[in-house]
Amino acid sequence: MNNWGEKRYYSLDHYIKNTLGEKLYKISLDGGMTCPNRDGTLGKHGCIFCSSGGSGDFASDRNLSITEQLIQGRKRVERKHTGTSYIAYFQAYTNTYAPLPYLEKIFTEAIASPDIKVLSIATRPDCLSPEILKLLAQLNQIKPVWVELGLQTIHEKTADFIRRGYSLDVFEKSVYDLKNIGVQVIVHTILCLPNETTKMMLETIAYLNRLPIDGIKLQLLHVLKNTDLEKVYNSTPFYLPTLDEYLVLLGQLISNLRPDIVIHRLTGDGPKDLLLAPLWTGNKRLVLNRIQQYFKNADIWQGKEFACQNHSHSTN
């Protein structure tokens, strides 16, 4: 029997407290990167769902130094975080897409602070050269390094639609490369992408169960203003779940997830000034409370069916 506490799943909080001995809070940093899907290498518009902030809308000001961003981040979370330790999280854009000396400089600056216990880096699997892997291995000898890879889905038709820009074998190679240097791998998935059924999402989970990953982020698709996804949503509306439907879907996916995989996220909250749909995700506290209440129900693991594409358009 798993000792996960009241949450009934392997949460990030539970993992951190049991491995590092204290609660940590993430400070989102902006290393001033771009992305090969934006600078013309692969494309100029990014992934179809990505905002102009490159998924780093809650990160600090990129015009500040990393040290200054950490100071700013501590002040921003001081009312929420009563502890004394943090995770330095490079979130915006592709955080290994820069010259090696620059990456070494900013990553080393981040972990130099005694209250930073973990270095977390969000990147693309096609931006991990042997030289960068060597750097990550060296940093991992100083403090734990987590690398977050954006997979989103295993289904190539969907991947082409969202303009992911790399094939599944590239992702899989990066997972093994990172594990070979002792770095933790967290995989980002997006739920309810257009035309993906519950079966398809479960196939993504089953695929990840077979890989030596350490963590997963389960992110509901958001439609944000000024993205190409907004144009699709307005011209050819696709279904997004209600909160109740999303709870059923989460229960189904988590009950099929390998139990040693740490769940870093159960949903997400886009910036309220950019969020178009689903609007209920803007109330983060309510959503998290409803998730925990739902998961206390012992019947949720019995596989109720939910398929995003079987419903009419809604923006609840």
Secondary structure as GFF3:
##gff-version 3
##sequence-region A 1 316
A	DSSP	three_ten_helix	5	7	.	.	.	ID=ss1
A	DSSP	alpha_helix	12	19	.	.	.	ID=ss2
A	DSSP	beta_strand	25	29	.	.	.	ID=ss3
A	DSSP	alpha_helix	66	77	.	.	.	ID=ss4
A	DSSP	beta_strand	86	90	.	.	.	ID=ss5
A	DSSP	alpha_helix	100	111	.	.	.	ID=ss6
A	DSSP	beta_strand	116	123	.	.	.	ID=ss7
A	DSSP	alpha_helix	130	140	.	.	.	ID=ss8
A	DSSP	beta_strand	145	152	.	.	.	ID=ss9
A	DSSP	alpha_helix	156	161	.	.	.	ID=ss10
A	DSSP	alpha_helix	168	180	.	.	.	ID=ss11
A	DSSP	beta_strand	184	191	.	.	.	ID=ss12
A	DSSP	alpha_helix	198	209	.	.	.	ID=ss13
A	DSSP	beta_strand	215	220	.	.	.	ID=ss14
A	DSSP	beta_strand	223	224	.	.	.	ID=ss15
A	DSSP	alpha_helix	228	235	.	.	.	ID=ss16
A	DSSP	alpha_helix	243	255	.	.	.	ID=ss17
A	DSSP	beta_strand	262	265	.	.	.	ID=ss18
A	DSSP	beta_strand	275	277	.	.	.	ID=ss19
A	DSSP	three_ten_helix	279	282	.	.	.	ID=ss20
A	DSSP	alpha_helix	284	295	.	.	.	ID=ss21
A	DSSP	three_ten_helix	298	302	.	.	.	ID=ss22
A	DSSP	three_ten_helix	308	310	.	.	.	ID=ss23
###
